[in-house]
Amino acid sequence: MKQSLWRYTQLEVLHDALARIIQLEPGELCVVSCFIDGQRWYVMTSSRVFGIYRGSRFEFSPLKIRKCTWGDFQQEGRLQIDVAEIQLLDGAKVTLAYEAGFAAIAPIYYERFWHTSYPALDRVADKPGRD
């Protein structure tokens, strides 16, 4: 994942620029945070996604994601910012700026966990005979 090359994205902690202005809810854990500038940042936590894209604030539960379309995230080591379009179950669309290249794996895997793995965990837990 070459984290040493990530410029804007951090795992498990709020980016330094966000730590001064964001407070998470009690028990809420930061999974991925990205601060590109004051108009392009996001935080993905154990319970929600929130941030700003060009003056538009957004906040939603990762369980409300219907579809996520990532831009050209494979930048082969070049630093670049791209955008993802996130369609929510209620039909709303959210645009999120993210760091392309190696750092893109963090928000992409976050989204895939909530969209694919988390529902599968629910199905396993609901099977008869499971305690």
C-alpha positions, 0 to 999 in steps of 0.5 A, a space after each residue: 500500500 506504500 503508505 509513506 507515499 500518501 500525502 492527504 490520506 490517513 488510516 485510523 486517525 483524523 488527519 492533523 488538519 481535521 483533528 483541530 475541527 472535528 470531534 467524533 461521537 463517543 465510541 465512534 472510530 476513525 477508519 480513513 480520513 483525507 484532507 486535501 484542502 478546506 473545500 475537499 475533505 472526508 472522514 470515514 468512521 465506524 458509523 458514518 461518512 462525512 465531509 465537504 466537497 466544494 462547499 457542499 457538506 455531506 453526511 451519511 451512513 455507509 449502510 445507505 450506499 447503493 453504488 459508488 463509482 470511483 474515478 481513475 484511481 490507479 495513477 501509478 505513483 503520480 499524485 493526483 486528486 480524483 472524485 467518486 460519485 456515491 449514490 445513496 439508497 434514497 437516490 441522493 448523489 454525493 461527490 467525494 474528492 479522494 487521493 488517487 494512486 496507492 492511497 485510493 485503496 483505503 476509501 475503496 476498501 472501506 466502501 467495499 466492506 460496508 457494501 459487500 462484507 458487512 451484509 454477509 456478516 449479518 447473514 452468517 449471524 442469522 443462521 440457526 445454531 449460531 450463538 
